[in-house]
């Protein structure tokens, strides 16, 4: 039976800076979108697509902190225990989705988070691990990541205050190095 240590060793997972959890980038398209075709905030070309593997564990810091991205992100659930994905929409409403294998009871093995929607996720209580992946097109680059500031998000989405307290890291950077 697989365990967390086996997965970490097999995939050579490393801590994901700022966002949290463990990850390994498994694909970066050799083809790019030229910088001239991108918004001004980009000072470089972007890969056409990227993919990562992502691992949640029972470590208290093993969660995906609230963030948003300029492109849709597709989540893929592979193994393990269910994960809750919180989304905060620009119009002020929120949605919680469960990623997992129990598809006949509403869980999702694949789910798309739309661009510019705040997202954060964590292993549900009682779980031991979850192996997931995400893909993006155009591909992810560090300057895509916009981290969520706890107090600002709670002010805009007060009904999610408890979950936002769990899915933010005060005092931590809000952008990738």
C-alpha positions in Angstrom: 0.0 0.0 0.0 1.3 3.5 -0.9 2.1 5.9 1.8 3.1 9.6 1.9 6.9 8.9 2.2 6.7 6.5 -0.8 5.1 9.3 -2.9 7.5 12.0 -1.8 10.5 9.7 -2.6 9.1 8.4 -5.9 8.1 11.8 -7.3 10.9 13.8 -5.7 8.4 16.3 -4.3 9.6 19.6 -2.9 7.8 22.3 -0.9 5.8 24.7 -3.1 7.0 28.2 -2.2 4.4 30.7 -0.9 1.3 28.5 -1.8 2.2 25.5 0.4 2.0 21.8 0.0 4.5 19.6 -2.0 4.8 19.7 -5.7 6.8 18.6 -8.8 6.6 20.3 -12.2 6.1 17.5 -14.7 5.5 19.4 -17.9 6.5 22.7 -19.5 5.6 23.1 -23.1 8.6 23.9 -25.3 6.4 26.2 -27.3 5.6 29.6 -26.0 3.3 32.5 -26.2 5.4 35.5 -27.2 5.6 38.3 -24.7 4.3 40.8 -27.3 1.0 38.9 -27.3 0.6 39.0 -23.5 -0.6 41.7 -21.1 2.0 44.4 -20.2 2.7 42.8 -16.8 4.7 40.0 -18.5 8.3 40.8 -19.3 8.9 37.4 -20.9 7.3 34.7 -23.1 5.1 32.1 -21.4 4.9 28.4 -22.1 1.8 27.2 -24.0 1.0 24.8 -21.2 2.3 23.5 -17.9 1.4 20.6 -15.5 2.3 19.8 -11.9 1.8 17.0 -9.4 0.7 18.2 -6.0 0.6 16.4 -2.7 -1.4 17.2 0.4 -0.3 15.6 3.7 -1.3 15.8 7.3 1.4 18.4 8.0 -0.5 21.5 9.3 1.2 23.7 6.7 0.1 21.4 3.8 -2.6 23.4 2.2 -2.9 25.6 -0.9 -3.1 29.2 0.3 -5.7 31.5 -1.2 -4.6 32.8 -4.6 -5.8 33.7 -8.0 -4.4 33.2 -11.5 -4.9 35.0 -14.8 -5.7 31.7 -16.6 -8.1 28.8 -15.9 -6.5 26.0 -13.8 -7.7 22.4 -14.2 -7.4 20.2 -11.1 -7.0 16.5 -11.4 -7.6 14.1 -8.5 -5.5 10.9 -8.6 -5.2 9.1 -5.3 -5.9 9.4 -1.6 -8.4 11.2 0.5 -10.9 14.0 -0.4 -9.8 17.7 -0.7 -12.0 20.7 -0.2 -11.5 23.5 -2.8 -12.8 26.9 -1.8 -13.5 29.4 -4.6 -14.3 33.1 -4.1 -15.9 34.8 -7.1 -15.6 38.5 -8.1 -19.4 39.0 -7.7 -19.0 38.1 -4.0 -20.3 34.6 -3.8 -18.3 31.5 -2.8 -18.4 27.9 -3.6 -16.9 24.8 -2.0 -16.1 21.7 -4.2 -14.9 18.4 -3.0 -12.2 16.7 -5.1 -12.0 13.0 -4.7 -12.9 9.6 -6.0 -16.5 9.3 -4.8 -18.0 10.7 -8.0 -21.4 9.2 -7.4 -21.8 11.3 -4.3 -20.7 14.7 -5.8 -16.9 14.5 -5.6 -14.9 15.5 -8.7 -11.9 13.8 -10.2 -11.4 16.8 -12.5 -12.5 20.4 -12.0 -11.8 23.8 -13.6 -11.3 26.9 -11.6 -11.9 29.9 -13.8 -9.3 32.7 -14.2 -9.4 35.5 -11.6 -11.3 33.4 -9.1 -9.7 33.2 -5.6 -8.9 29.6 -4.8 -7.5 27.6 -1.9 -7.7 24.0 -0.8 -6.9 21.5 1.9 -7.1 17.9 2.8 -10.4 17.1 4.6 -10.1 16.3 8.3 -9.2 12.6 8.9 -7.5 12.3 5.6 -3.9 11.1 5.3 -2.9 12.4 1.9 -4.1 13.4 -1.6 -2.2 13.2 -4.8 -3.5 15.6 -7.4 -2.3 17.5 -10.4 -3.1 20.8 -12.1 -2.7 22.0 -15.7 -2.8 25.4 -17.2 -2.8 26.9 -20.7 -1.1 29.3 -21.2 1.3 27.8 -18.8 2.0 28.9 -15.3 4.9 31.3 -14.5 5.7 32.6 -11.1 4.5 36.1 -11.9 1.0 34.7 -12.5 0.5 34.0 -8.7 -1.4 36.6 -6.7 -1.7 35.6 -3.1 -4.7 36.4 -0.9 -4.4 38.7 2.1 -6.5 37.3 5.0 -8.1 40.5 6.2 -9.0 41.8 2.8 -10.6 38.5 1.8 -12.5 38.2 5.0 -13.8 41.8 4.5 -15.1 40.9 1.0 -16.3 37.3 1.9 -17.3 37.4 5.6 -19.3 34.2 5.4 -16.0 32.3 4.7 -14.0 33.9 7.5 -13.3 30.6 9.3 -12.1 28.9 6.1 -10.1 32.0 5.0 -8.3 31.9 8.4 -7.4 28.3 7.7 -6.3 29.0 4.0 -4.1 32.0 4.5 -0.6 32.6 6.0 -0.4 36.1 7.5 3.0 37.7 7.2 4.0 35.5 4.3 4.7 36.8 0.8 1.8 37.1 -1.6 3.9 36.5 -4.7 6.2 33.8 -5.9 9.9 34.4 -5.8 
